[in-house]
Amino acid sequence: MKKRLNDLRHAFTPAAFAALVLYAFYRLLAYSSYVTNFGLWAEPLGYVSNIPFMVGAAVGNLISCAIVFVLYASGRLRPCGLGSRSSLVLVAVIYLVVALVPNDILNAVVASSFLGVLWGLTITVVGLVALELLTGTDSPVVLIVQFATSAFLFAIGSYALNLLPDTVSALLCVAVSVALIPGMALGRAALDVPQPTVETTSLATLRATLRECSTPILAVAFFELVTGLVNMYAYASHSSFTISTQAPLEGSLICAVLLTAFVVLTARIPHNRFMYLAVFPGVMAIFLALPYFGDVWGRSLSTVIYTAYTFTATLSMFCVVRACRRAGDCIYGVGALLSAAMRLCLMVGLALGWWFGNLTEGGTFVHLSIVCVVCVYALGVVVLLWGYRNSRQKPVVEVVEVVVEKTPATFEESVADRVDELTRVHNLSPRERDVLVGLAQGNTAASIAAGLCISTSTAQGYIKSLYAKLGVNRKQQVIDLFQK
C-alpha cells in the first residue's frame, strides 16, 4: 500500500496537479452557475430549477458544440487552439450584473432564457479547454485519480458556497472565473499534447478516437436522459420521492472515494470490459429500483442514484480523454460530440419527466411508467453490449488485414506488431512510439530528433520517459526487446 501511494505521488508532476485543480474549479463554476442560474435561484432541485434558463442553456450549449465541431472538422482547430479567456470574462460579468440588477427583471422569461444561452455558449468552451489539460497526463492511473480528486474538490467547494450568503457566493464565483484565466494559460503552456501529422486529417483522427470511446459516450448520454427524467418527474408531480438538493454533491464525494480506493487497493484502472459488463449494467439496475422503492427510500435512493450517475460520467470522461491521448487527437471533436449528446439526452429526459409528471391516471400511470422505464433500461443494455461486442471484434479484422499484406519493406513495418504490442502494454504516447521505433533502429537522440522535427533535448526527454516505462536504462536493451 505504501509503495503504491509513493509511486502515485511521484507520478503527479506539478503540471498534472495544476490540471487537477483547474478542472475542479471549472466544475465548481459550471455547477454553481447552472443549478442556481448564476445565483438567482437559492434552492435548486438537482438539474431542475428555472425552465426557461435550462432551455436557453441547452440551445447555447448545442450552438457552441456545433461551432467547435465545424472548426475542428475543417482543420482550423489544433491542440491548444481554443481560447477560454473571453468566456471566463463573460461569466464574471454576468455574476456582477446579477448582483446589481433587480431579480424581478432577471427572472423574467426572456431574461432567464438569454442568461441560459450565455451559460451554454461560455461554459461549453471553458469545459473543453479544462478537459484538454488532462490530455497531457501520460499515466492512466494519474488520469483516473485526477478525475476522482477533482470530483472531491468540486463537491467540497460547492458545499462551502451553499453555506455562504448569495452575494458572497456570487463574488467568489467572479473570483474563480478571473483566477481561471491565467491558470488555463499556464496549464496549457505545460501540456505535452501529441501533435497530429500532416497526413492525418481531423476526421480520420476522430474516427480512431471514437472507435475506443463510443460506448462510454453512449453510456453517459443514456444516463443523462434517465437522470433528467427522474428529476423532472419528481419536480412536476410533487412526488413523495424526495430528491435531495445535496444528492449530486454527496454522489460526487462517494464517487471520488470509490475510485480512489479502487486504484490504491488494486494498483489498476477500471478496464473497458469491466465497465461494459459490470459497471454500466449495475448502474442501470440501481436506476431500475426507482419505481419500486422511490417512495420508501426517497432521500437515500436519490444519493445512490446520483452516485451511480457520477460514477458512470467520471469513467466515461476518463475513457474519452484516454482515447484522445492514444490517438494523438485533440479533445475538441469528441468533446463537442460528447457535450451535445449529453445535453440532447438531458432535454429528452426532462421532456419525458414533465409529461409523466403531469399525467393524472393514477394507478394506470404507475404501471405505464414502470413499463416505459424498463424498456428504456433494456434498450440501454442492448446498446452497451452491442458496443462491447464490436470493440471485441475489431482486433480480429485488423489481424486478418495484416496477414494478407505483402512482406513489409522497411524496418518499422517489419516490427509493427511488436511496436504496437509494447505501445499497448506500456501505455506509450504516440510520440513515445515514434521514439521507440528510432531506438530500435539504433538511431541516436540527435537523428531521432531530426526525423521527428523536434529538438534534441525534447527527444532526450522522450527517451528518458520511454526507458522508465519499458524498465530499461540503455538503448541496447530496447533493441533486445525486438529480438525476443
C-alpha positions in Angstrom: 0.0 0.0 0.0 2.7 2.4 1.0 4.7 1.7 -2.2 1.6 2.3 -4.3 0.9 5.6 -2.7 4.6 6.7 -3.2 4.5 5.7 -6.8 1.3 7.6 -7.3 2.7 10.7 -5.5 5.9 10.7 -7.7 3.8 10.3 -10.8 1.9 13.6 -10.0 4.0 16.2 -11.7 3.3 19.9 -11.0 1.6 20.2 -14.3 -0.7 17.2 -13.5 -1.6 18.6 -10.1 -2.3 22.0 -11.7 -4.6 20.4 -14.3 -6.5 18.6 -11.5 -7.1 21.9 -9.6 -8.1 23.8 -12.7 -10.6 21.1 -13.8 -12.1 21.1 -10.3 -12.5 24.9 -10.4 -14.2 24.6 -13.8 -16.7 22.0 -12.5 -17.4 24.2 -9.4 -18.1 27.2 -11.6 -20.2 25.3 -14.1 -22.3 23.5 -11.5 -22.9 26.6 -9.3 -23.9 28.8 -12.2 -26.2 26.2 -13.7 -28.2 24.9 -10.7 -28.6 28.4 -9.3 -29.0 30.3 -12.6 -26.0 32.5 -11.7 -27.2 32.8 -8.1 -30.8 33.8 -8.9 -32.3 30.6 -7.5 -31.3 29.9 -3.9 -33.0 26.4 -3.7 -32.1 24.4 -6.7 -33.5 20.9 -7.2 -30.8 18.9 -8.9 -30.9 19.8 -12.6 -34.4 21.3 -12.4 -34.7 25.0 -11.4 -35.8 27.6 -13.9 -37.2 26.0 -17.1 -36.6 29.0 -19.4 -33.0 29.1 -18.2 -32.5 25.4 -18.8 -33.9 25.6 -22.3 -31.6 28.6 -23.1 -28.7 26.7 -21.7 -29.4 23.7 -24.0 -29.6 26.0 -27.0 -26.4 27.8 -26.2 -24.6 24.5 -25.5 -25.7 23.0 -28.8 -24.7 26.1 -30.8 -21.3 26.2 -29.1 -20.7 22.5 -29.7 -21.7 22.8 -33.4 -19.3 25.7 -34.0 -16.4 23.9 -32.2 -17.0 20.7 -34.2 -17.2 22.5 -37.6 -14.0 24.3 -36.8 -12.3 21.1 -35.7 -13.6 19.1 -38.7 -12.4 21.8 -41.1 -8.9 21.7 -39.6 -9.0 25.2 -38.1 -8.7 24.0 -34.5 -5.5 22.3 -33.4 -4.4 21.2 -29.9 -4.4 24.2 -27.5 -6.1 26.3 -30.2 -9.4 27.1 -28.4 -9.3 30.1 -26.1 -11.4 30.5 -22.9 -10.4 34.0 -21.8 -13.4 35.8 -23.3 -15.8 33.1 -22.0 -14.5 33.4 -18.4 -14.6 37.2 -18.6 -18.2 37.0 -19.7 -19.1 34.6 -16.8 -17.6 37.1 -14.3 -19.5 40.0 -15.9 -22.8 38.0 -15.7 -22.3 37.4 -12.0 -21.7 41.1 -11.4 -24.8 42.0 -13.4 -26.9 39.6 -11.4 -25.6 41.2 -8.2 -26.6 44.7 -9.4 -29.8 44.3 -11.4 -33.1 43.6 -9.5 -34.1 39.9 -9.5 -37.6 40.7 -10.8 -36.1 41.8 -14.1 -33.7 38.9 -14.5 -36.3 36.3 -13.5 -38.5 37.2 -16.5 -38.8 34.5 -19.1 -36.8 36.4 -21.8 -34.0 37.4 -19.4 -33.7 33.9 -18.0 -33.6 32.4 -21.5 -30.9 34.8 -22.5 -28.8 34.1 -19.5 -29.2 30.4 -20.2 -27.9 30.9 -23.8 -24.9 32.8 -22.5 -24.2 30.0 -20.0 -24.4 27.3 -22.7 -22.1 29.3 -25.0 -19.4 30.1 -22.4 -19.2 27.1 -20.2 -19.0 24.7 -23.1 -15.9 26.4 -24.3 -14.4 26.6 -20.8 -15.2 22.9 -20.3 -13.4 21.8 -23.4 -10.3 23.8 -22.5 -10.3 22.5 -19.0 -10.7 18.9 -20.2 -7.8 19.4 -22.6 -5.5 20.0 -19.7 -6.0 16.4 -18.7 -4.8 15.0 -22.0 -1.3 16.0 -21.1 -1.2 13.2 -18.5 0.7 10.1 -19.7 -0.2 7.7 -16.8 -3.8 6.4 -16.9 -3.6 5.9 -13.1 -2.8 9.6 -12.6 -5.7 10.5 -15.0 -8.3 8.5 -13.1 -7.1 9.9 -9.8 -7.3 13.4 -11.3 -10.9 12.8 -12.1 -11.7 11.4 -8.7 -9.9 14.1 -6.7 -11.4 16.8 -8.9 -14.9 15.4 -8.0 -13.9 15.6 -4.3 -12.7 19.2 -4.6 -15.7 20.2 -6.6 -18.1 18.8 -4.0 -16.3 20.4 -1.1 -16.3 23.8 -2.9 -20.0 23.5 -3.7 -20.8 22.7 -0.1 -18.9 25.8 1.0 -20.7 28.1 -1.5 -24.1 26.8 -0.3 -23.2 27.9 3.3 -22.4 31.5 2.3 -24.8 34.4 1.5 -25.8 34.7 -2.1 -23.8 37.9 -2.6 -20.7 36.4 -1.2 -21.1 33.2 -3.3 -21.5 35.3 -6.4 -18.4 37.3 -5.7 -16.4 34.1 -5.1 -17.6 32.8 -8.5 -16.4 36.0 -10.0 -13.0 35.4 -8.3 -12.9 31.8 -9.6 -13.7 33.0 -13.2 -10.9 35.6 -13.0 -8.4 33.1 -11.4 -9.0 30.6 -14.2 -7.9 33.0 -16.9 -4.2 32.9 -16.2 -4.5 29.4 -14.8 -5.7 28.0 -18.1 -3.0 29.7 -20.0 -0.2 28.4 -17.7 -1.7 24.9 -17.7 -1.9 24.8 -21.5 1.7 26.0 -21.7 2.8 23.0 -19.7 0.9 20.5 -21.9 2.6 17.7 -23.7 -0.1 17.2 -26.3 0.9 14.9 -29.3 0.6 16.9 -32.5 -1.1 15.2 -35.4 1.0 14.6 -38.5 0.3 16.5 -41.7 -1.1 13.4 -43.4 -3.7 12.8 -40.7 -6.9 14.7 -41.1 -9.1 15.7 -38.2 -12.0 13.5 -39.1 -9.7 10.5 -39.6 -8.2 11.0 -36.2 -11.7 11.5 -34.7 -12.8 8.1 -36.1 -9.8 6.4 -34.4 -10.8 8.1 -31.1 -14.4 7.1 -31.4 -13.6 3.5 -32.0 -12.3 3.3 -28.5 -14.7 5.5 -26.6 -18.1 5.4 -28.4 -19.7 3.1 -25.9 -18.8 5.2 -22.9 -20.2 8.2 -24.7 -23.5 6.3 -25.3 -23.5 5.3 -21.6 -23.1 8.8 -20.1 -25.6 10.2 -22.6 -28.1 7.5 -21.7 -27.8 8.0 -18.0 -28.1 11.8 -18.6 -31.5 11.1 -20.1 -32.6 8.9 -17.2 -31.4 11.4 -14.6 -33.2 14.3 -16.3 -36.4 12.1 -16.4 -36.2 11.3 -12.7 -35.5 14.9 -11.7 -38.3 16.5 -13.8 -40.9 13.8 -12.8 -40.3 14.5 -9.1 -40.4 18.2 -9.7 -43.5 18.3 -11.9 -45.6 15.7 -9.9 -44.5 16.8 -6.4 -43.7 13.1 -5.9 -43.1 11.7 -2.5 -39.8 10.5 -4.0 -37.6 13.2 -2.5 -34.5 14.3 -4.4 -32.1 15.9 -2.0 -30.6 19.1 -3.2 -27.3 17.8 -1.8 -27.5 14.5 -3.6 -25.3 15.5 -6.6 -22.6 16.7 -4.2 -22.9 13.6 -2.0 -22.7 11.4 -5.0 -19.5 13.2 -6.2 -17.9 12.6 -2.8 -18.8 8.9 -2.7 -17.7 8.5 -6.3 -14.3 10.1 -5.5 -13.8 7.8 -2.5 -14.8 4.6 -4.5 -12.5 5.4 -7.5 -9.5 6.4 -5.3 -9.9 3.3 -3.2 -10.1 1.1 -6.3 -6.9 2.5 -7.7 -5.0 2.4 -4.4 -6.1 -1.1 -3.4 -5.7 -2.8 -6.8 -3.0 -0.6 -8.4 -5.1 -0.8 -11.6 -7.5 1.3 -13.5 -11.1 0.1 -14.4 -10.8 -2.0 -17.6 -13.2 -1.4 -20.5 -14.6 -4.9 -20.4 -15.2 -4.5 -16.6 -17.1 -1.2 -17.3 -19.2 -2.6 -20.2 -20.3 -5.8 -18.4 -20.3 -4.9 -14.8 -20.4 -1.2 -14.0 -22.8 0.1 -16.6 -25.4 -2.7 -16.3 -25.0 -2.4 -12.5 -25.8 1.3 -12.6 -28.9 0.5 -14.7 -30.1 -1.9 -12.0 -29.8 0.9 -9.5 -31.9 3.2 -11.6 -34.4 0.4 -12.1 -35.1 0.4 -8.4 -36.6 3.9 -8.5 -40.2 3.0 -9.5 -40.4 0.3 -6.8 -38.6 1.8 -3.8 -38.6 5.6 -4.5 -41.5 6.3 -2.1 -39.8 4.3 0.7 -36.1 5.2 0.3 -36.5 8.5 -1.5 -33.8 10.5 0.3 -31.2 7.7 0.4 -32.0 6.4 -3.0 -31.5 9.8 -4.6 -28.0 9.9 -3.2 -27.4 6.4 -4.6 -28.7 7.3 -8.0 -26.5 10.4 -8.2 -23.5 8.4 -7.1 -24.2 5.8 -9.8 -24.6 8.6 -12.4 -21.5 10.5 -11.3 -19.5 7.2 -11.3 -20.6 6.5 -14.9 -19.9 10.0 -16.1 -16.4 10.0 -14.5 -15.5 6.7 -16.0 -16.8 7.8 -19.4 -14.9 11.0 -19.4 -11.8 9.0 -18.4 -12.2 6.8 -21.4 -12.7 9.8 -23.7 -9.6 11.6 -22.5 -7.5 8.4 -22.7 -8.7 7.6 -26.2 -7.7 11.1 -27.3 -4.3 10.7 -25.8 -3.8 7.3 -27.5 -5.0 8.5 -30.9 -3.0 11.8 -30.7 -6.3 13.7 -31.1 -7.2 17.0 -29.5 -10.3 16.9 -27.3 -12.4 19.4 -29.3 -14.0 17.0 -31.8 -15.0 14.2 -29.5 -15.6 16.6 -26.6 -18.1 18.6 -28.7 -19.9 15.4 -29.7 -20.0 14.2 -26.0 -21.3 17.5 -24.7 -24.0 17.7 -27.4 -25.1 14.1 -26.9 -25.4 14.7 -23.1 -27.4 17.9 -23.5 -29.8 16.5 -26.1 -30.4 13.4 -23.9 -30.9 15.5 -20.8 -33.5 17.6 -22.6 -35.3 14.5 -23.9 -35.3 13.1 -20.3 -36.7 16.4 -18.9 -39.4 16.5 -21.5 -40.4 12.9 -20.7 -40.3 13.6 -17.0 -42.6 16.6 -17.4 -45.1 14.6 -19.5 -45.1 11.7 -17.0 -45.3 14.1 -14.0 -48.4 15.8 -15.4 -50.4 12.6 -16.1 -53.4 12.1 -13.8 -54.4 8.5 -14.5 -53.3 7.3 -11.0 -52.5 3.6 -10.9 -52.5 3.3 -14.7 -49.7 5.8 -14.8 -47.6 3.9 -12.3 -47.8 0.8 -14.4 -47.2 2.7 -17.6 -44.1 4.5 -16.2 -42.6 1.2 -15.0 -43.0 -0.4 -18.4 -41.5 2.7 -20.1 -38.6 2.8 -17.7 -37.9 -0.9 -18.1 -37.9 -0.6 -21.9 -35.5 2.3 -21.8 -33.1 0.4 -19.5 -33.3 -2.7 -21.6 -32.5 -0.6 -24.7 -29.5 0.8 -22.9 -28.2 -2.7 -22.0 -28.6 -3.7 -25.7 -26.7 -0.6 -26.9 -23.8 -1.1 -24.4 -23.4 -4.8 -25.1 -23.5 -4.1 -28.8 -20.8 -1.6 -28.4 -18.7 -4.1 -26.4 -19.2 -6.8 -29.0 -18.0 -4.5 -31.7 -15.0 -3.4 -29.7 -14.0 -7.1 -29.3 -14.5 -7.9 -33.0 -12.3 -5.1 -34.4 -8.9 -6.6 -33.4 -9.8 -9.8 -35.3 -10.4 -7.9 -38.5 -7.1 -6.0 -38.1 -5.2 -9.2 -37.7 -6.6 -10.6 -41.0 -5.6 -7.5 -42.8 -2.0 -7.8 -41.6 -1.8 -11.4 -42.7 -2.8 -10.8 -46.3 -0.5 -7.8 -46.8 2.8 -8.1 -48.7 6.1 -8.6 -47.0 7.0 -5.2 -45.4 9.9 -3.3 -47.0 11.1 -1.2 -44.1 12.3 -1.9 -40.6 9.4 0.0 -39.0 6.9 -2.1 -41.0 8.6 -5.4 -40.2 8.4 -4.8 -36.4 5.0 -3.0 -36.4 3.3 -5.8 -34.4 6.0 -5.7 -31.7 5.8 -1.9 -31.6 2.0 -2.0 -31.2 2.3 -4.6 -28.5 4.8 -2.6 -26.5 2.8 0.6 -27.0 -0.4 -1.1 -25.7 1.3 -3.0 -22.8 3.3 0.0 -21.5 0.7 2.7 -22.5 3.1 4.7 -24.7 2.0 8.0 -26.1 2.1 8.4 -30.0 5.4 10.4 -29.7 7.0 7.8 -27.4 6.0 5.2 -30.0 7.9 7.1 -32.7 10.9 7.4 -30.5 10.7 3.7 -29.7 11.0 2.9 -33.5 14.0 5.1 -33.8 15.8 3.5 -30.8 15.0 0.0 -32.2 16.8 1.1 -35.4 19.8 2.1 -33.4 19.5 5.8 -34.0 20.9 8.4 -31.7 18.9 11.1 -30.0 20.0 13.7 -32.5 19.0 11.6 -35.5 15.6 10.8 -33.9 15.1 14.5 -33.2 15.9 15.3 -36.8 13.5 12.7 -38.1 10.6 13.9 -35.9 11.3 17.6 -36.4 11.8 18.2 -32.7 14.8 19.5 -30.6 17.4 17.1 -29.3 16.6 17.9 -25.7 13.0 17.1 -26.3 13.9 13.8 -27.9 16.1 13.0 -24.9 13.2 13.7 -22.6 11.0 11.3 -24.5 13.8 8.7 -24.4 14.1 9.1 -20.6 10.3 8.6 -20.1 10.4 5.7 -22.5 13.2 4.0 -20.6 11.2 4.4 -17.4 8.0 2.8 -18.9 9.9 -0.1 -20.5 12.0 -0.7 -17.4 15.4 -0.4 -19.3 18.3 2.0 -19.0 20.1 1.9 -22.3 19.5 1.6 -26.0 20.7 -2.0 -26.4 18.1 -3.2 -24.0 15.4 -1.6 -26.2 16.9 -3.4 -29.3 16.8 -6.6 -27.3 13.1 -6.3 -26.8 12.6 -6.7 -30.6 14.8 -9.8 -30.7 12.7 -11.8 -28.3 
